[in-house]
Amino acid sequence: MNDLLQRYLAAVERRLPSGDGKAKAKSADIVAELREVLLSKIETKEEALGRAATNDEVAEVLKAFGHPVVVAARYGGQDYLIGPNYYPWFWHVQRIAVGAALVIGFGIATVRGLGSDEPMRAAMRGIGSAVEIALVAFGVVTALFIAAERGKLDMKWASKWDPKDLPRDNIRQPKMLFETAVTLAVDILFLLWWTKVVSFPAEIPAEDGRSVAFAFSPAWAAVYWPILALAVGTTLVHAADLIHPAWTRVRSLASIAGHTAGLAILWVLYTSQPLVTTSVLNGAGTENTDRVLRIIDGVVQVWLAASALIWVVTIGLELRRLWRTRGSSTGGSHPGSRGDSLGSQQVVI
């Protein structure tokens, strides 16, 4: 199936109701129906041309059919607080506005944390301010859309879209705004902790008033700056996800490079153990405190292994996604693709 058509159908499907099983089944039926209709239109065009349609010609068919936002709204069966001519674009614009507001707000939170005598409190206030900015942005966009409907604003701008610019939702679903915002907040908190702007308790209670304190061993000094660089890069990627959450080849390559560098850091750490130094506070060590020490060492070992496994799997997934999109920028639909696709009733990947 043509890559543009796959992306188009995925963009429509993402905007259809998908709550319970019935909603998902209905969405799948709608996508199957759209696939039939659009493949028929492309096939008709190819018969008129006497050859396979190019990407530009497939894009013309898709553009004439309508933007995925609008097409999904036709099938969604939703009740609109904002009129049907504007509502399909409402959440699309909100994502950009609220995402940009959160990026700005989290940036302010980071600056406040770095320049304050009480960095944790300043960072928390900054995160609260980020949420307030996002709510203001949400309200402003809502007011603008209501005003546009009341004033019957011309919507010709909405027709100026190109199917070739559709994100590759068929390759990877975009991340939810809430998920990305929480991840970005965690990224910022890690940066503040890694740069020693904020600190957390590093003691584990043992027995009889004793406790075990643990700290990084000197082995971490060799990877301090690489980890900081990776953390900053990850934060920037997640900030970009707030505004443009779609998968891209550039983002995939960045993910592969980052996780490969992460594996290299894990290898350095693995060969430089011990990674944690421990000491018993308020007395001498006992059998119980020795057990706590062994638990800490075991947790570190499990963390290294689990991180390495997860990152290897992530690299494999990104390589697979890149493989699936190879040559798609120039590929067109091919004779016989309609029959093959309809026979399986699913997007070929």
matplotlib code that plots the C-alpha trace (Angstrom):
import matplotlib.pyplot as plt

x = [0.0, 1.2, 3.0, 1.0, -2.2, -1.0, 0.0, -3.4, -5.4, -3.3, -3.8, -7.6, -7.6, -5.7, -8.5, -11.4, -13.0, -11.0, -12.3, -13.9, -13.9, -17.0, -15.4, -12.2, -14.1, -16.2, -13.0, -11.4, -14.5, -14.4, -10.7, -11.4, -14.2, -12.0, -9.3, -11.8, -13.0, -9.6, -8.0, -10.9, -10.3, -6.6, -7.3, -9.7, -7.1, -4.5, -6.9, -7.4, -3.6, -2.8, 0.0, 0.6, -0.1, 2.9, 3.1, 2.0, -1.1, -2.0, -1.6, -4.1, -6.6, -6.1, -6.3, -9.5, -11.0, -10.2, -7.8, -7.6, -8.8, -12.0, -12.6, -12.3, -14.8, -17.3, -17.3, -16.7, -20.3, -19.2, -21.3, -19.4, -19.2, -17.5, -19.1, -18.3, -16.4, -13.9, -14.0, -11.9, -9.0, -9.5, -7.5, -4.9, -4.1, -4.5, -1.7, 0.7, -0.3, -0.3, 2.9, 4.7, 3.4, 4.7, 8.1, 8.4, 7.1, 9.5, 12.3, 11.5, 11.3, 14.8, 16.3, 14.6, 15.9, 19.5, 19.6, 17.8, 19.1, 16.2, 16.3, 13.7, 11.1, 11.9, 11.6, 8.2, 6.9, 8.2, 6.4, 3.2, 3.8, 4.2, 0.8, -0.7, 0.8, -0.6, -4.1, -3.9, -2.9, -5.8, -8.2, -6.9, -7.1, -10.6, -11.7, -10.1, -12.0, -15.3, -14.7, -13.8, -17.1, -19.1, -17.4, -17.7, -13.9, -12.9, -11.5, -9.7, -6.4, -7.5, -7.4, -3.7, -2.3, -0.3, -0.8, 3.0, 3.5, 1.4, 3.3, 4.1, 1.5, 1.4, 4.9, 4.6, 1.6, 2.4, 3.0, 0.2, 0.6, 0.2, 2.8, 5.3, 4.8, 5.3, 8.4, 9.8, 9.3, 11.2, 14.0, 14.3, 14.3, 17.1, 19.2, 18.8, 19.8, 22.7, 24.2, 23.8, 21.4, 18.9, 19.6, 17.6, 18.1, 20.7, 20.2, 18.4, 17.3, 18.8, 18.3, 18.8, 18.9, 21.6, 21.3, 23.2, 24.4, 25.3, 27.0, 28.4, 31.8, 34.7, 33.8, 31.0, 33.4, 34.5, 30.9, 29.7, 29.8, 28.6, 25.5, 24.9, 25.1, 22.7, 20.3, 20.2, 19.6, 16.8, 15.2, 15.3, 13.8, 10.9, 10.4, 10.1, 7.5, 5.3, 4.8, 5.5, 5.0, 5.1, 7.8, 10.5, 13.6, 15.7, 14.2, 14.7, 18.4, 18.8, 17.2, 19.5, 22.6, 21.5, 20.7, 24.0, 25.9, 24.0, 25.0, 28.6, 28.2, 26.7, 29.6, 32.1, 30.2, 29.9, 33.7, 34.4, 32.5, 31.8, 29.4, 28.1, 30.0, 28.3, 28.9, 27.1, 26.0, 25.5, 27.5, 29.3, 28.0, 25.8, 24.4, 21.4, 23.4, 25.5, 22.3, 21.3, 24.6, 24.1, 20.6, 22.0, 24.6, 22.0, 19.7, 22.6, 23.4, 19.7, 19.5, 22.5, 21.1, 17.5, 18.7, 20.9, 18.1, 15.5, 17.9, 18.8, 15.1, 14.6, 17.4, 15.9, 12.5, 13.9, 15.9, 12.7, 10.9, 13.6, 13.5, 9.7, 10.1, 13.0, 12.3, 8.8, 9.4, 9.6, 7.4, 4.0, 1.1, 1.5, -0.9, -2.5, -1.9, -5.6, -6.5, -3.7, -4.6, -8.3, -7.7, -6.0, -8.1, -5.1, -2.2, 0.8, 3.8]
y = [0.0, 3.5, 5.1, 8.3, 6.4, 4.4, 7.7, 9.3, 6.3, 6.3, 10.0, 9.5, 6.5, 8.3, 10.9, 8.4, 7.2, 4.4, 4.0, 0.6, -2.5, -1.4, 2.0, 0.4, -2.0, 0.8, 2.8, -0.3, -0.6, 3.1, 2.8, -0.3, 1.6, 4.6, 2.3, 0.7, 4.1, 5.7, 2.7, 2.7, 6.4, 5.8, 2.8, 4.9, 7.6, 5.0, 3.5, 7.0, 7.6, 4.1, 3.7, 3.6, 6.9, 8.9, 10.2, 13.6, 12.2, 10.1, 13.2, 15.0, 12.3, 12.4, 16.2, 16.2, 13.7, 16.0, 16.6, 13.7, 16.0, 16.8, 13.3, 11.9, 14.5, 13.3, 9.8, 10.7, 11.4, 13.9, 16.7, 20.0, 22.9, 24.7, 24.5, 21.5, 23.8, 24.7, 21.9, 19.5, 22.0, 22.9, 20.1, 20.2, 23.9, 23.2, 20.6, 23.1, 26.0, 24.0, 22.2, 25.4, 26.9, 23.8, 24.0, 27.7, 27.0, 24.1, 26.2, 28.9, 26.2, 25.0, 28.5, 29.2, 26.0, 26.6, 30.2, 29.7, 29.0, 26.6, 24.9, 22.2, 24.6, 27.0, 24.1, 23.0, 26.6, 26.8, 23.6, 25.0, 28.1, 26.0, 24.4, 27.9, 29.1, 26.0, 26.6, 30.2, 29.1, 26.6, 29.4, 31.8, 29.3, 28.3, 31.9, 32.5, 29.5, 30.7, 34.2, 32.6, 30.7, 33.8, 35.9, 33.3, 33.5, 32.3, 28.8, 28.7, 28.4, 24.9, 23.7, 24.6, 21.3, 18.7, 14.9, 14.5, 16.5, 14.0, 12.6, 8.9, 7.8, 4.5, 3.8, 5.0, 6.6, 10.1, 10.3, 11.7, 15.3, 14.3, 11.5, 13.8, 16.6, 14.2, 12.8, 16.2, 17.2, 14.0, 14.9, 18.4, 16.9, 14.5, 17.3, 19.3, 16.2, 15.2, 18.7, 18.6, 21.5, 19.4, 16.3, 13.4, 11.3, 8.5, 6.4, 3.1, 2.2, -1.0, -1.8, -0.5, 3.1, 2.2, 3.1, 2.5, 5.5, 5.0, 7.2, 7.0, 5.4, 7.2, 5.1, 7.6, 10.4, 9.1, 9.2, 12.4, 14.6, 11.9, 11.3, 15.0, 15.4, 12.5, 13.9, 17.3, 15.8, 13.6, 16.7, 18.6, 15.7, 15.4, 19.2, 18.9, 16.0, 18.5, 20.5, 17.9, 14.4, 12.6, 10.1, 11.2, 9.5, 12.2, 11.5, 7.8, 8.3, 10.5, 7.8, 5.1, 7.3, 8.2, 4.6, 3.4, 5.9, 4.9, 1.3, 2.4, 4.2, 1.1, -0.9, 1.5, 1.3, -2.5, -2.8, -0.2, -1.7, -1.2, 1.6, 2.4, 2.9, 2.3, 3.0, 2.1, 5.1, 5.2, 2.1, -0.9, -3.2, -6.2, -9.1, -7.0, -4.1, -6.5, -7.8, -4.2, -3.7, -6.9, -5.7, -2.4, -4.1, -6.5, -3.6, -1.9, -5.1, -5.6, -1.9, -2.3, -5.5, -4.2, -0.8, -2.6, -4.9, -2.1, 0.0, -2.8, -3.5, 0.2, 0.3, -2.7, -1.1, 2.1, 0.2, -1.7, 1.6, 3.0, -0.2, 0.0, 3.6, 2.9, 4.3, 5.4, 9.0, 8.1, 5.0, 5.1, 2.7, -0.3, -2.2, -5.0, -3.3, -2.7, -6.4, -7.4, -4.8, -5.5, -9.2, -8.9, -5.9, -4.4, -2.0, -3.9, -3.2]
z = [0.0, -0.8, 2.1, 1.9, 2.2, 5.2, 6.9, 6.0, 7.4, 10.6, 11.1, 10.8, 13.1, 15.8, 16.0, 16.1, 19.4, 21.0, 24.5, 25.0, 22.7, 20.8, 20.0, 18.8, 16.6, 15.2, 14.5, 12.7, 10.6, 9.7, 8.7, 6.6, 4.8, 4.2, 2.8, 0.4, -0.8, -1.2, -2.9, -5.3, -6.0, -6.5, -8.8, -10.9, -11.3, -12.3, -14.9, -16.3, -16.4, -17.7, -15.2, -11.4, -9.7, -8.3, -4.8, -6.0, -7.7, -4.6, -2.6, -4.8, -4.2, -0.5, -0.4, -2.3, 0.1, 3.1, 5.9, 8.4, 11.2, 9.2, 8.0, 11.5, 12.7, 10.1, 11.6, 15.2, 16.1, 18.7, 20.2, 19.7, 22.0, 19.1, 15.7, 13.3, 10.9, 13.6, 16.2, 14.1, 14.4, 18.0, 19.7, 16.9, 17.7, 21.5, 21.4, 19.9, 22.1, 25.4, 24.4, 23.7, 27.0, 29.0, 27.3, 28.3, 31.8, 32.4, 31.1, 33.6, 36.3, 35.5, 35.5, 38.9, 40.3, 39.2, 40.5, 43.9, 47.4, 47.8, 44.4, 45.1, 46.3, 43.4, 40.9, 42.3, 42.1, 38.5, 37.6, 39.1, 37.0, 33.9, 34.5, 35.0, 31.7, 29.9, 31.4, 30.2, 26.7, 26.7, 27.6, 25.0, 22.2, 23.3, 23.3, 19.9, 18.4, 19.9, 18.5, 15.1, 15.0, 16.1, 13.5, 10.7, 10.1, 6.7, 6.9, 3.5, 5.3, 6.4, 2.8, 2.5, 3.6, 1.8, 2.4, 1.9, 5.2, 7.3, 10.2, 10.2, 12.7, 11.0, 12.1, 15.7, 17.5, 18.8, 22.5, 24.7, 25.9, 29.6, 29.3, 27.6, 30.2, 33.1, 31.4, 30.8, 34.5, 35.5, 33.0, 34.6, 38.1, 37.1, 35.6, 38.8, 40.9, 38.6, 38.7, 42.5, 42.6, 44.5, 46.6, 48.1, 51.2, 50.6, 53.7, 54.3, 57.9, 59.2, 62.9, 66.4, 65.2, 62.6, 59.0, 55.8, 53.8, 50.2, 47.6, 44.1, 43.8, 42.0, 38.9, 38.0, 37.6, 34.2, 32.8, 34.5, 31.5, 29.0, 31.2, 31.5, 27.7, 27.2, 29.9, 28.2, 24.8, 26.1, 27.7, 24.5, 22.6, 25.1, 24.9, 21.2, 21.7, 23.5, 20.3, 17.6, 18.9, 15.6, 14.7, 12.2, 10.8, 12.4, 15.8, 15.3, 14.4, 17.5, 19.6, 18.2, 18.8, 22.3, 23.4, 21.8, 23.8, 26.8, 26.3, 26.1, 29.4, 31.0, 29.8, 31.3, 34.6, 34.5, 34.1, 36.8, 39.8, 42.6, 41.6, 45.1, 48.3, 51.5, 55.2, 58.4, 60.5, 64.3, 65.1, 63.7, 61.0, 61.9, 59.9, 59.1, 57.8, 55.7, 54.2, 53.3, 51.6, 49.6, 48.6, 47.4, 45.3, 43.8, 42.9, 41.0, 39.1, 38.2, 37.1, 34.8, 33.2, 32.8, 31.4, 28.9, 27.8, 27.4, 25.4, 23.1, 22.5, 21.9, 19.3, 17.6, 17.4, 15.9, 13.3, 12.4, 12.0, 9.8, 7.7, 7.3, 5.9, 3.5, 0.0, 1.0, 0.0, -3.6, -3.7, -5.4, -5.4, -7.6, -9.8, -7.8, -4.4, -4.0, -4.2, -1.9, 0.7, 0.6, 0.8, 4.2, 5.4, 7.1, 6.4, 5.1, 7.2]

ax = plt.figure().add_subplot(projection="3d")
ax.plot(x, y, z, "-o")
ax.set_aspect("equal")
plt.show()
